[in-house]
Each structure stands twice: as C-alpha cells, then as structure tokens.
Amino acid sequence: MVSTTLGNVLQPFYFKGGTLLRLPKFEVDLPVTPKPPKLCLLERDVTMSNIYGQVYIIVLRHQQRGHANMGAEVVLYQLQKESPAKKTDVLRLNMSGRFALNVVDNLIVVHHQASKTSMIFDIKLGGESHDGYVTYHLPVLAPLPIKPFKLKITGLHVPTHTQTTEISCELYSPNWIVFQPDIVIDAKLLWHVRESKLGGLWCGCLWHVHLKLEPLVTMIPDKVS
C-alpha cells in the first residue's frame, strides 16, 4: 500500500500461515524530488521477495536525465517486525530503460529489454560499502541473453501445411509480465494460421526462469572471492 503524493511511503502487509501482518511504514529514497510534487514510485517498479530467508521490498529506481549516474539501480529494503524496513543493498545496473526482475535460487535476475540481456546478482557476495550499512553490488557476470525458445504447435493448418510447426518466441518482449519468484508471462503471442476464419490465433504463454549453474560457474574468473 502506498501513501503520500510522491508515492514513496510504503505500508507493507505480509501473509504468513493464514495470518495478515501489518508491518511499520517506511520511506523509499528518491533520486530527485520533482517540483511540483507528483507520483514518482510506480507499482511496476516495486515487488516483494524472500531472499536467503529474509523478506525484502525490491525497488527499481530510475535515474533522472541529467543525473550524475545515468544507470538505473535496484534497491533492497529488508523488512523488520518492530521497526521500519532498512535499506541494505543496492544493485548497480549501469543501464537505463525498461527492466523486470525475478528471484531464482536466491539470486536476483534483472532483465533489460533494450539490450535483450539479463544480469545476475548475489547479495551474499561482497560489495562496496561507504557507510557500513548499505552494500553496493555489481553483476556476478557480464549480461547474458536467455536461451532462445520455440513453441511446437500441433493440430492446426499452419502455413507449411504440416501438422506440427515451431514458432520462435520473442524474448524480452514488451508484452512480458513478471511475477515472483520466477514467472514470466507473455500474454500476447501471435502467429498467423492460414485457412482459419479468425485469420490468426492469439496465445498467451507462461514460463518459469531456471538457472543452469554449471556453465555459469565456468564464466566466473575468480571463484574464490
């Protein structure tokens, strides 16, 4: 739940074991406060997830034009039972544009639509801290694309006049809707079906994001630190 004109004061509610817990309100940092005040924190930029046994509010923070740091950031606030959530980690994306994120195996995966790549962050790894309270993290690896995927369609009169065909799925589509922890939905996949009275068939798809750790390990140059 959001309050204030800027939309940056959050009232967390947490469901556990059939019980609704109301946690203390807290304020999300804003890079710039607009004048006159207007809504700055949007619903799509805020999510909640359980990482390493702790519940976090995760906020995607876009930097304003002309700001010294042009890249967006992901800010993590760890929820507390008796006190306001505390800011613990900042993920530096060094990119701007449209993002979405999943949490897979306690790793935060940030998808970037423009570059069609994803970045992996691990908040348990060491990072840079200026005050001893907030840790700044860089991606574990260079940005990587998701493995291409094709849908096999059977039982339709497709343009090739065969009973089965493969349809390439657009990755990082603007139609993507992301849910935690690992769900990606494309609600508007379209392919043309010849000889169909409708002229085309709309189909939505749901995927689960998985990480293949073995090939990722080989890409990490320093496995000790």
N, C-alpha and C positions, 0 to 999 in steps of 0.2 A: 504494500500500500504506500502511495506517495502523497506527500503534502507539500505546501509552500508553492509559490508562483514558479520558482525555478525547477521544481520537481526533484530536488536533490536531498530532501529529508525523507528517509525510508522508515517504514514501520514493518519490521519482519514478523511473520507468523510462521510457526514451524509445527508440522503434524508429526507426531510420534506415538505409535501404539494406540491409535484411535483418539489421542488427546491433542487438542489445539493449544499450543503455547504461544503467548504473546510476548515477544522479546522487546527490549528497550529500543526506542528510536535512535537513529544515528544520521549524521550528515555526510553526504558524499562530496569529496573535493571537486571543484570545478576549475578547469584551467583558466577560464576567463568568465567574469560575471557581466552579462550584457546589460546595457542601459538603452532604453528602459528594460526592466526585468521581463523575461519570457521563459517558457519551458525549455530547459536545456537537456534534461535527462529523459530519454525516451524508453518506453517499455522494452523495445527490441534490444537495447544495449545493457539490460540488466538480467541476470539469471542467478540461480542458486544451485550449489552442487556440494557433494560430500567428497572431500579430498583427504586422503590419509587419515580418515576417521574424524575429521573436523568439518563442520558446515561453514561454507563461505558464501557471501554475496559477491558475485563477479560482475564488474562494471567495465564495459568498453568505453574508453574515454577518447574522443576525437579531439585533436588539437585544432585550434582556430587558425585560419590563414594569417600569416604574418607572425605567428608564434615562433620563438627561437627553435623549438623542437617540432618539426613538421610531422613526425611519425606519431601514429596512434599508440595508446597504451591500454593494457588490461590491468585493472586494479582489483586486488583481492582484499575483502574485509572479512575477518574471522568473527563469527557470531559468538556472543557471550550471553550467559543466562542472566546475570545480575547487573551488567554494565553495557554501555553501547558497544557495537561492533568495533573492532580495532583494525586499522589498516596495517597489513603485514607484508604484502608482496606487490610488486609492480612488474608486469611483463612488457618489455620494450619490443614493439613490433617493427619499428623503423620503416613503416609503410603507412600509406593513407588510403582511404577508400572504404569499400564495404566489406565487413568481416562477419563471421559467425564462428561459434566455438562449440566443441564437445569436450567431455572429460572421459578419457579411456584409460583404464588401469592406473588411475591416479595421475595421469599425465594430461595436461591441458593442450588440446589440439585447436589451433586458431586457423580457420580457413580464410583465404584472401581471394575475393572474386576476380579482381583485375588481373592479377598475375597467375591465377588458377593454380595456386600452390597452398600448402598447409605448413604451419610451424608447430613444433612440439616443444613444450616447456615442462620442466620438472622443478617444482618449488622446493623439493628436498635437496637439490643441488645448491652448492654455494653460489652466492652472487655478490653484488656490490651494495654496501650499506653506508649511508652518510651519517645516520644518527643512532644506529644500533637497534632500531625498531622496525624499519621498513627495508626489505631486501629487493634489489632490482635485478631482474633476470634477463638473459638473452636466450634465444632458442638453443636447444641441445644440438641441433643440426641445421644446416642450411635449408631453406624452404624446399619442400618436395611436393610433387603432384600426387593426387590419389590415383591408384591403379585404374586404368580405363575399364569400363564395364559395358556389356551388351546384354540386351533382353532377347530371349528366344520366344518368338511368337508362333503359336501353332493354331491350326483350325480356322485360319482366316484366308480369304482370297487376297493375297498380297500382290504387289506389282510384278514379282517374279513368277507368279502363277505356281508357286510351290506351297506346300502345306506348312512349312517352317521357314522362318527367316530370323535374322538377327538385326536388332535395332540398336545403334550406338546411343548411349545415354550421355547427355550433355553434363559434364562435371562443372561444379561451381556455378550452376545456373542461377539467374536472378529469381527463379521460382522456388528456390530452396527454402524450406522452413526447418529449423533445427530445434530439437528438444533434447533435454538432458536425460541420461548422461551421454548417449552415443547414437542418437537417432537423427537421420536426415530424411526429409520428405520432399519429393518433387511432386507437387500436386497438379502439374500441368504438362506432362509429357504428351507429345502429339506425333503420330505418324499417319500417313495417308493410306487408306485402304481402298484399292481400286474395286469397282463393281459394288461398292457399298452405297446405299441410298443416302447415308449420312455424309458421304464424301470424306470422312476422316473419323478417327477414333481417339478420344481423349482418355488418357490413362494416368493415374497417379501411382507413384511407387514409394515405398518406404525401405530404407536401408539402415543397417547397423554398421557403425565405423569400427573396424578392427585394426590393431597394430601388429605387424609382423616384426617381432623384436630381433630375430636372428640377422636379417640383412641390415637392420638399423645399427646393430652393435658394430658391424664391420665398418660403418661410416664414421664412427666416433674416433677421432685421432688419439685422444688422451683418455683412456678408460679408467685411470686411477683417480684423477681429480674430478 
